[in-house]
Structures are given as structure tokens and as C-alpha cells.
Amino acid sequence: MFASKQPLDASLSPEEAEAPPVKAASPARAGFFAAARRLLRISAFAALALFAGLLLYDSLAPPISTLMLARWASGREARRDFAPLAKISPFLTQAVIVSEDARFCLHAGVDWRAMRSVAASAQEGAPTRGASTIDMQTVKNLFLWPGRSYLRKLIEIPLTLGLDLIWSKSRILEAYLNIAEWGDGIFGAEAASRLYFHKSAAALTPREAALLAAALPNPKKRDPRSPRTAYARLAGKVLARMRPSAAPISCLGRAEGR
């Protein structure tokens, strides 16, 4: 007769006694989760601070972009003459929406349909276009830095969704038209209109509005006073897509005439 073997721990069932020991988390894994928790706390704090900034900006005029602040900090000139939306030509609001964000009145800050289209084009290796909305560009100009990166997009998207919840569409467009760059050190529609056409933004013609809107993707190289062939052609396409009347855009309500 062979003596039966005693279990290592009489308090454990046979299944528990035979189960492999649980490995302790590695220092690298524990460090990763600790860093992730710190990042989440920092992100939450930053989001709260920026949402507070959105609420503050909603009661202040004029808003100031990070590019303007950077120029002032370095001793360079940043020219901007604030103009409320009611003092900006409806032709320019039309032209900018047509050129920059045709679904401005339909989305809630982020145009998911356009982003899916861009992602699909990228997967197929086809040339991609931007899917940045006017709301996203406003957030970028007010709070973030220029250039492209996944980190900036990660911050930009939730902020944009918050912006659309807190601000009206008319307020978003008004801010954008007053902080958009229209040349080296030239910010906002009023300063651009005065420089390029020697008139207020309220007096812009449809063609002048189309030229200003078409300059936005590359404002330092496109001069509305002497548009080159490709630039003039692009402005012509914007003009063709604009409505013949200066009636307010639907989602802006009475903003343009208040």
C-alpha cells in the first residue's frame, strides 16, 4: 500500500490546490495603469477648465485666438477689428459656410459623415481632404495649437461637442469670422475687408466675399487684391454655390440682423 499524498493546504479544494498561482502585476504594467489614471485626471481637469473658458468666452467679446496671443507675446503685430455678426456682410457668411463647412447648420459640431468619408479614402490610399468643421476650427483657434496631430484631434473633438452645446451657431460663426487669419498678422473679417478692399465687412460684395472665403485655407499666400488663376477659379466656384440673395442662413436665425 502506498501512502496517499497530503494536499499542500488542507483548506483548499483539489481544484484550487491544482490551479496555477496568480502572477502579480509586473512593475511595467502597474506603471502603465498609474500613468493612465494620472492622464485621465489631467484630461478631466483640462476639459473642465476649457469648458469654463467656453462659458466665459460666451459672455465676452471679442474672443482672442492662440495665434494672436503668440504674436503679441513675441512682439509682432496682430491686427483685428472686432465686428459683430450683424455688421458682417451676409454674403461673407454664405461664402465661408459654402467654402469651409457646407453642413454647418446640420451637424452638432463634428461632421461624422465627413470624417467617415475621409477615413474610408485614407484606407483606400486615395487623396484625402480635411473634415474640420467651422466649430472645430473655432476651438482650435481659441484654445489649441496649429498643425496636425492625433493628440490635438483627441482634445479638439470633445471640446467641439461642448462648444456646440454651450454656444449658438451664430455665436460660433461670429467668433470664427473674428479670429480667422486672413494674412500675415491679419485676423478677422473686418481687418481683412479694410486691408484688401478698403471698406467695412458689412459692405462686401458677393465676389469680394467669395475671394475672402477662398483665401482661408492658405491665407498667407492668397491675396484677394490680385488673385492668381487657381485661386480666382476657386473663388468662382464658391461664388457659383452661393445663393443670389443675402437672406440669413437658416440656423443663424435673426443673428445677422440683430
WOCORFEN-V487008 format. One record per residue. PSI is psi in whole degrees, -180 to 180 (999 if undefined). NEAR is the number of other ideal C-beta (glycine too) atoms within 8 Angstrom. D_FIRST is the distance of its C-alpha to the first C-alpha in whole Angstrom. Layout:
BEGIN
psi;near;d_first
PSI;NEAR;D_FIRST
PSI;NEAR;D_FIRST
END
This chain:
BEGIN
psi;near;d_first
130;2;0
140;3;4
133;4;6
145;4;9
137;4;12
140;5;15
152;8;18
-37;5;21
112;6;23
-19;5;22
-11;3;26
146;9;26
162;5;24
-39;7;22
-42;6;25
-35;7;27
-33;10;24
-14;5;24
142;6;28
147;3;30
145;4;32
128;4;36
138;4;38
148;4;41
138;6;44
153;6;46
-37;6;49
-42;6;51
-44;8;50
-39;9;50
-37;8;54
-47;8;55
-34;8;54
-43;8;56
-39;8;59
-41;8;59
-41;8;59
-41;8;62
-40;8;64
-41;8;64
-42;8;65
-43;8;68
-42;8;68
-43;8;69
-44;8;71
-40;9;73
-43;11;73
-42;8;75
-41;8;77
-36;11;78
-37;11;79
-37;8;81
-38;10;83
-44;13;83
-40;9;84
-46;8;87
-29;10;88
-21;9;89
0;5;91
150;7;93
138;5;95
152;7;95
156;10;92
134;7;91
162;11;89
-31;10;87
-39;11;89
-44;12;92
-41;9;90
-39;8;89
-44;11;93
-39;9;94
-30;6;92
6;6;93
11;4;97
157;7;97
140;5;99
106;10;98
124;9;100
131;13;100
107;8;102
138;9;100
125;14;101
159;8;100
-33;14;99
-19;8;102
14;9;104
133;16;102
131;11;104
-25;11;102
-36;13;102
-40;15;100
-41;15;97
-50;13;98
-42;17;97
-42;15;95
-45;14;92
-42;11;93
-40;10;93
-32;11;90
80;9;88
-24;5;89
24;10;86
-41;15;87
-8;8;88
-27;4;85
168;11;82
44;5;81
-45;10;81
129;12;78
89;10;79
-35;7;76
-44;8;77
-37;10;79
-38;10;76
-39;8;74
-42;9;77
-42;12;77
-40;8;73
-41;8;73
-39;11;76
-39;9;74
-32;6;71
-3;6;73
10;4;75
157;6;78
138;4;81
153;7;80
167;6;82
152;5;82
23;9;80
125;6;82
171;16;84
-37;13;86
-45;15;84
-40;13;82
-34;12;85
-45;13;86
-46;13;83
-46;12;82
-35;12;86
-38;14;85
-21;8;82
-169;10;80
157;5;81
169;4;83
177;5;81
134;4;78
156;6;74
-34;5;71
-44;6;71
-41;12;74
-39;9;74
-35;7;71
-38;10;73
-40;12;76
-53;10;75
-34;8;73
-39;14;77
-41;14;79
-38;11;77
-40;12;78
-44;14;81
-26;11;82
-36;5;81
-40;9;83
151;10;86
163;7;88
-36;10;89
-38;12;93
-40;9;91
-48;14;89
-39;16;92
-45;12;94
-45;13;92
-45;13;91
-14;16;95
-8;15;95
-9;16;93
143;13;93
129;10;94
32;15;97
174;10;98
104;4;97
9;9;97
117;13;99
133;15;97
155;15;97
-38;14;100
-48;15;103
-39;13;103
-42;14;102
-42;15;105
-41;11;107
-49;10;107
-32;13;107
0;10;109
42;4;111
167;7;110
161;9;108
-24;14;105
-25;8;107
8;8;109
139;14;107
167;7;108
-42;10;105
-43;8;106
-40;13;105
-42;15;102
-39;15;101
-42;12;101
-44;18;100
-41;15;97
-18;15;96
-20;13;96
-41;12;93
-24;5;91
65;7;93
-23;12;95
-13;7;96
-9;5;97
115;11;99
111;9;102
-19;11;104
-29;6;107
72;4;107
133;11;104
175;7;103
-53;5;103
-40;6;99
-45;11;99
-37;9;102
-41;8;101
-43;9;98
-36;14;100
-38;9;102
-40;8;98
-45;14;98
-40;11;101
-28;6;101
-11;6;98
154;13;100
149;5;101
-22;3;105
168;4;106
28;6;105
146;5;103
147;10;100
141;11;96
-46;5;95
-5;8;92
-11;13;94
-129;7;96
8;7;99
-38;13;98
-14;13;101
7;6;104
999;6;103
END
